[in-house]
Amino acid sequence: MIRFAYTGRSAAGPVNGTLEGADAGAVADLLLARGVTPLRIEAESGQAGAAEPSRPVKAVIAGWLEPAIGAVDLMLFCRQLHTLLRSGVPILRALLGLQESASNPRMRAHLAEVRRSLESGIELSMSFAQQSGLFNGFFVAMVRVGEMTGRLDEVFDRLSRHLEFEMFMRQQVKSALRYPMFVMAAMVAAIGVINVMVIPAFATVFESFGADLPMPTRILLATSRFTVSYGWLLGLALVAAGFGWNAWRHTPEGRLQWGRFLLRVPVAGKIVRKAMLARFARGFAMALKSGVPIERALAAVAQTVENAWIARRVDGMRDSVERGESIVRAAMAAGVFTPVVLQMIGVGEETGAIDELMDEVAELYSNEVQYELKTLSQQVEPILIVFLGALVLVLALGVFLPMWDLGRAASAGH
C-alpha cells in the first residue's frame, strides 16, 4: 500500500490529509465515498513504488481577459464527447479533437491537461478531478461509474442533459430574484433623490416660517442634512460593507447563513427553494440510474445544489442513510421536502423505483417554479404598494404638516 497526500473540497470547505491505497484511483474512490472531491493526489516521497506526483493545473493561470468556462461550455463538451464515444472514437483522440475545436482558451488548456494525465496512466475521473474548480464531485463520481461499468458514452449523455436542466433552473432562480432586487434598488434610489434634491428645497421654506416644526418634519430635515453633508462617507461605508459582506459570504459559515437567508426572502425564497430541490432531485435520480450507490450519490449531489444550507441537509441525509435509516426518514429529518414529495420518496423506496420517482419530483418542482415565476409580479405588487404608501405618508406628514400648522395659525390670527 502506498500513502498518498491529498487536497480536496467538501460541502464544508477545503480539506487535506493522507490516505493509503493501491493507487491514486483507489484513494479517489475513498474520498468520493466520504463526500470529498479530490483536487490533488500525490504519492508521498521516499516510498517504494510511489508514482510520479500529479501535475498541477497550469490552465488556472490564464489571462484575465480570457472568458471563464461556463455551464454552456461544459454541456457542449459532454454532448460532443458522448457523440464521439458512441461513434467509437478512442477517448484520447476524442479529447484531442475537442481541445482543438474548443473556442474557449481556458477550456482548451484544461482539456490539454486532462489528455496529458490520461497519457501518463491516470484514470479519466482522476484527470477531471485534478482540474481544480472545473468539474465538481458529482461530475467526477459519474465519470468514475462510467469507467467501472464501461458506459462512458451514456454517462456523458446524462451529464449533458443534467447540465442543461441545471442551466434552466439557475436561470429560473435569477429571474425569481431579479424583480424583487430591482424593486428594492428603485426604492432606495427614490429615497436618495428625495433626501438630496426634494427635502432641501423645502428646508429653506420651513426655516422662513420661524416656528417650531412637527417631529416628522424635523426627522426628515435631519436625515436630509446628514445625507447631503456626509453622503460621501456613507458611500464609502456602503462600499466597505459590500466588500466585507462578500468576503464573509465566501466563508463556510457565511455560505451557510446566506443560503438560509435566500430561502427566507419574501416571495422569492420559496421559488429558490423549489428550484434548488428540483436540481437535487434530478441529479440524485441520474446518479441512481447510472449505478452510483445511494450514500455516494447523496454526497456528490450535495455539491451541485449551490446552496450551502440545503447541501448541509443533504449531507445529513447521507449520514442518516449510512447509519441504516431509510431514505424517507432521512428526508423527513432534513426538513426541506413537502409532504407530497416525502410520500413519493417513500413509495419509490418501497417499490425500488426511487430513481424514477425522483425524476417525477424534479418535474413537479420545475413546473411549480415556472408557475410561481408567472405570478411573481402579482405577489410582489401588494408589498410594493404598501411600501410606496408608507413612503408617501411619511413625506406628506413631513412636508405638509408645517403648512397646515401655518394655515391654522393664520386663520386663528384673523
Secondary structure, DSSP 8 states (H G I E B T S, - for coil): -EEEEEEEEETTEEEEEEEEESSHHHHHHHHHHTT-EEEEEEE-TT-TT--------STTS--TTS----HHHHHHHHHHHHHHHHTT--HHHHHHHHHHH-SSHHHHHHHHHHHHHHHTT--HHHHHHTSTTTS-HHHHHHHHHHHHHT-HHHHHHHHHHHHHHHHHHHHHHHHHHHHHHHHHHHHHHHHHHIIIIIHHHHHHHHHHH-S---HHHHHHHHHHHHHHHHHHHHHHHHHHHHHHHHHHHTSHHHHHHHHHHHHHSTTHHHHHHHHHHHHHHHHHHHHHHTT--HHHHHHHHGGGS--HHHHHHHHHHHHHHHTT--HHHHHHHHT-S-HHHHHHHHHHHHHT-HHHHHHHHHHHHHHHHHHHHHTHHHHHHHHHHHHHHHHHHHHHHHHHHHHHHHHHHHHHH-
